[in-house]
Amino acid sequence: MKRKLDPNKIYAFIGRAVVYSTIYVGTVVGCIWAFCQNTIY
């Protein structure tokens, strides 16, 4: 018995993955930017 994947669950999973990766990248970039600001000034 092969179950078909629910497209709604797939879209929800992709949406969560995009949101989490965006937050992660934003945090890393923000830390690097703050570090550069502190180093320059």
Phi and psi restraints in degrees (range 20) as a CNS / XPLOR table:
assign (resid 1 and name C) (resid 2 and name N)
       (resid 2 and name CA) (resid 2 and name C) 1.0 -98.4 20.0 2
assign (resid 2 and name N) (resid 2 and name CA)
       (resid 2 and name C) (resid 3 and name N) 1.0 124.2 20.0 2
assign (resid 2 and name C) (resid 3 and name N)
       (resid 3 and name CA) (resid 3 and name C) 1.0 -90.5 20.0 2
assign (resid 3 and name N) (resid 3 and name CA)
       (resid 3 and name C) (resid 4 and name N) 1.0 136.5 20.0 2
assign (resid 3 and name C) (resid 4 and name N)
       (resid 4 and name CA) (resid 4 and name C) 1.0 -81.0 20.0 2
assign (resid 4 and name N) (resid 4 and name CA)
       (resid 4 and name C) (resid 5 and name N) 1.0 140.4 20.0 2
assign (resid 4 and name C) (resid 5 and name N)
       (resid 5 and name CA) (resid 5 and name C) 1.0 -70.8 20.0 2
assign (resid 5 and name N) (resid 5 and name CA)
       (resid 5 and name C) (resid 6 and name N) 1.0 142.4 20.0 2
assign (resid 5 and name C) (resid 6 and name N)
       (resid 6 and name CA) (resid 6 and name C) 1.0 -80.4 20.0 2
assign (resid 6 and name N) (resid 6 and name CA)
       (resid 6 and name C) (resid 7 and name N) 1.0 120.1 20.0 2
assign (resid 6 and name C) (resid 7 and name N)
       (resid 7 and name CA) (resid 7 and name C) 1.0 -57.6 20.0 2
assign (resid 7 and name N) (resid 7 and name CA)
       (resid 7 and name C) (resid 8 and name N) 1.0 -34.5 20.0 2
assign (resid 7 and name C) (resid 8 and name N)
       (resid 8 and name CA) (resid 8 and name C) 1.0 -62.5 20.0 2
assign (resid 8 and name N) (resid 8 and name CA)
       (resid 8 and name C) (resid 9 and name N) 1.0 -40.2 20.0 2
assign (resid 8 and name C) (resid 9 and name N)
       (resid 9 and name CA) (resid 9 and name C) 1.0 -66.9 20.0 2
assign (resid 9 and name N) (resid 9 and name CA)
       (resid 9 and name C) (resid 10 and name N) 1.0 -38.5 20.0 2
assign (resid 9 and name C) (resid 10 and name N)
       (resid 10 and name CA) (resid 10 and name C) 1.0 -63.2 20.0 2
assign (resid 10 and name N) (resid 10 and name CA)
       (resid 10 and name C) (resid 11 and name N) 1.0 -46.9 20.0 2
assign (resid 10 and name C) (resid 11 and name N)
       (resid 11 and name CA) (resid 11 and name C) 1.0 -63.7 20.0 2
assign (resid 11 and name N) (resid 11 and name CA)
       (resid 11 and name C) (resid 12 and name N) 1.0 -39.1 20.0 2
assign (resid 11 and name C) (resid 12 and name N)
       (resid 12 and name CA) (resid 12 and name C) 1.0 -63.7 20.0 2
assign (resid 12 and name N) (resid 12 and name CA)
       (resid 12 and name C) (resid 13 and name N) 1.0 -41.7 20.0 2
assign (resid 12 and name C) (resid 13 and name N)
       (resid 13 and name CA) (resid 13 and name C) 1.0 -64.5 20.0 2
assign (resid 13 and name N) (resid 13 and name CA)
       (resid 13 and name C) (resid 14 and name N) 1.0 -44.6 20.0 2
assign (resid 13 and name C) (resid 14 and name N)
       (resid 14 and name CA) (resid 14 and name C) 1.0 -63.5 20.0 2
assign (resid 14 and name N) (resid 14 and name CA)
       (resid 14 and name C) (resid 15 and name N) 1.0 -42.3 20.0 2
assign (resid 14 and name C) (resid 15 and name N)
       (resid 15 and name CA) (resid 15 and name C) 1.0 -61.0 20.0 2
assign (resid 15 and name N) (resid 15 and name CA)
       (resid 15 and name C) (resid 16 and name N) 1.0 -43.9 20.0 2
assign (resid 15 and name C) (resid 16 and name N)
       (resid 16 and name CA) (resid 16 and name C) 1.0 -63.3 20.0 2
assign (resid 16 and name N) (resid 16 and name CA)
       (resid 16 and name C) (resid 17 and name N) 1.0 -43.0 20.0 2
assign (resid 16 and name C) (resid 17 and name N)
       (resid 17 and name CA) (resid 17 and name C) 1.0 -61.8 20.0 2
assign (resid 17 and name N) (resid 17 and name CA)
       (resid 17 and name C) (resid 18 and name N) 1.0 -42.1 20.0 2
assign (resid 17 and name C) (resid 18 and name N)
       (resid 18 and name CA) (resid 18 and name C) 1.0 -64.3 20.0 2
assign (resid 18 and name N) (resid 18 and name CA)
       (resid 18 and name C) (resid 19 and name N) 1.0 -44.3 20.0 2
assign (resid 18 and name C) (resid 19 and name N)
       (resid 19 and name CA) (resid 19 and name C) 1.0 -62.6 20.0 2
assign (resid 19 and name N) (resid 19 and name CA)
       (resid 19 and name C) (resid 20 and name N) 1.0 -48.0 20.0 2
assign (resid 19 and name C) (resid 20 and name N)
       (resid 20 and name CA) (resid 20 and name C) 1.0 -63.5 20.0 2
assign (resid 20 and name N) (resid 20 and name CA)
       (resid 20 and name C) (resid 21 and name N) 1.0 -42.2 20.0 2
assign (resid 20 and name C) (resid 21 and name N)
       (resid 21 and name CA) (resid 21 and name C) 1.0 -66.7 20.0 2
assign (resid 21 and name N) (resid 21 and name CA)
       (resid 21 and name C) (resid 22 and name N) 1.0 -36.4 20.0 2
assign (resid 21 and name C) (resid 22 and name N)
       (resid 22 and name CA) (resid 22 and name C) 1.0 -64.8 20.0 2
assign (resid 22 and name N) (resid 22 and name CA)
       (resid 22 and name C) (resid 23 and name N) 1.0 -43.6 20.0 2
assign (resid 22 and name C) (resid 23 and name N)
       (resid 23 and name CA) (resid 23 and name C) 1.0 -63.2 20.0 2
assign (resid 23 and name N) (resid 23 and name CA)
       (resid 23 and name C) (resid 24 and name N) 1.0 -42.3 20.0 2
assign (resid 23 and name C) (resid 24 and name N)
       (resid 24 and name CA) (resid 24 and name C) 1.0 -63.1 20.0 2
assign (resid 24 and name N) (resid 24 and name CA)
       (resid 24 and name C) (resid 25 and name N) 1.0 -48.6 20.0 2
assign (resid 24 and name C) (resid 25 and name N)
       (resid 25 and name CA) (resid 25 and name C) 1.0 -63.0 20.0 2
assign (resid 25 and name N) (resid 25 and name CA)
       (resid 25 and name C) (resid 26 and name N) 1.0 -42.1 20.0 2
assign (resid 25 and name C) (resid 26 and name N)
       (resid 26 and name CA) (resid 26 and name C) 1.0 -61.0 20.0 2
assign (resid 26 and name N) (resid 26 and name CA)
       (resid 26 and name C) (resid 27 and name N) 1.0 -40.0 20.0 2
assign (resid 26 and name C) (resid 27 and name N)
       (resid 27 and name CA) (resid 27 and name C) 1.0 -65.3 20.0 2
assign (resid 27 and name N) (resid 27 and name CA)
       (resid 27 and name C) (resid 28 and name N) 1.0 -44.5 20.0 2
assign (resid 27 and name C) (resid 28 and name N)
       (resid 28 and name CA) (resid 28 and name C) 1.0 -63.1 20.0 2
assign (resid 28 and name N) (resid 28 and name CA)
       (resid 28 and name C) (resid 29 and name N) 1.0 -47.3 20.0 2
assign (resid 28 and name C) (resid 29 and name N)
       (resid 29 and name CA) (resid 29 and name C) 1.0 -62.7 20.0 2
assign (resid 29 and name N) (resid 29 and name CA)
       (resid 29 and name C) (resid 30 and name N) 1.0 -40.5 20.0 2
assign (resid 29 and name C) (resid 30 and name N)
       (resid 30 and name CA) (resid 30 and name C) 1.0 -62.5 20.0 2
assign (resid 30 and name N) (resid 30 and name CA)
       (resid 30 and name C) (resid 31 and name N) 1.0 -41.6 20.0 2
assign (resid 30 and name C) (resid 31 and name N)
       (resid 31 and name CA) (resid 31 and name C) 1.0 -64.9 20.0 2
assign (resid 31 and name N) (resid 31 and name CA)
       (resid 31 and name C) (resid 32 and name N) 1.0 -43.9 20.0 2
assign (resid 31 and name C) (resid 32 and name N)
       (resid 32 and name CA) (resid 32 and name C) 1.0 -62.9 20.0 2
assign (resid 32 and name N) (resid 32 and name CA)
       (resid 32 and name C) (resid 33 and name N) 1.0 -43.2 20.0 2
assign (resid 32 and name C) (resid 33 and name N)
       (resid 33 and name CA) (resid 33 and name C) 1.0 -62.9 20.0 2
assign (resid 33 and name N) (resid 33 and name CA)
       (resid 33 and name C) (resid 34 and name N) 1.0 -44.9 20.0 2
assign (resid 33 and name C) (resid 34 and name N)
       (resid 34 and name CA) (resid 34 and name C) 1.0 -63.9 20.0 2
assign (resid 34 and name N) (resid 34 and name CA)
       (resid 34 and name C) (resid 35 and name N) 1.0 -39.7 20.0 2
assign (resid 34 and name C) (resid 35 and name N)
       (resid 35 and name CA) (resid 35 and name C) 1.0 -62.4 20.0 2
assign (resid 35 and name N) (resid 35 and name CA)
       (resid 35 and name C) (resid 36 and name N) 1.0 -44.3 20.0 2
assign (resid 35 and name C) (resid 36 and name N)
       (resid 36 and name CA) (resid 36 and name C) 1.0 -64.2 20.0 2
assign (resid 36 and name N) (resid 36 and name CA)
       (resid 36 and name C) (resid 37 and name N) 1.0 -40.7 20.0 2
assign (resid 36 and name C) (resid 37 and name N)
       (resid 37 and name CA) (resid 37 and name C) 1.0 -61.2 20.0 2
assign (resid 37 and name N) (resid 37 and name CA)
       (resid 37 and name C) (resid 38 and name N) 1.0 -43.2 20.0 2
assign (resid 37 and name C) (resid 38 and name N)
       (resid 38 and name CA) (resid 38 and name C) 1.0 -68.9 20.0 2
assign (resid 38 and name N) (resid 38 and name CA)
       (resid 38 and name C) (resid 39 and name N) 1.0 -32.8 20.0 2
assign (resid 38 and name C) (resid 39 and name N)
       (resid 39 and name CA) (resid 39 and name C) 1.0 -74.0 20.0 2
assign (resid 39 and name N) (resid 39 and name CA)
       (resid 39 and name C) (resid 40 and name N) 1.0 -39.3 20.0 2
assign (resid 39 and name C) (resid 40 and name N)
       (resid 40 and name CA) (resid 40 and name C) 1.0 -70.6 20.0 2
assign (resid 40 and name N) (resid 40 and name CA)
       (resid 40 and name C) (resid 41 and name N) 1.0 -46.4 20.0 2
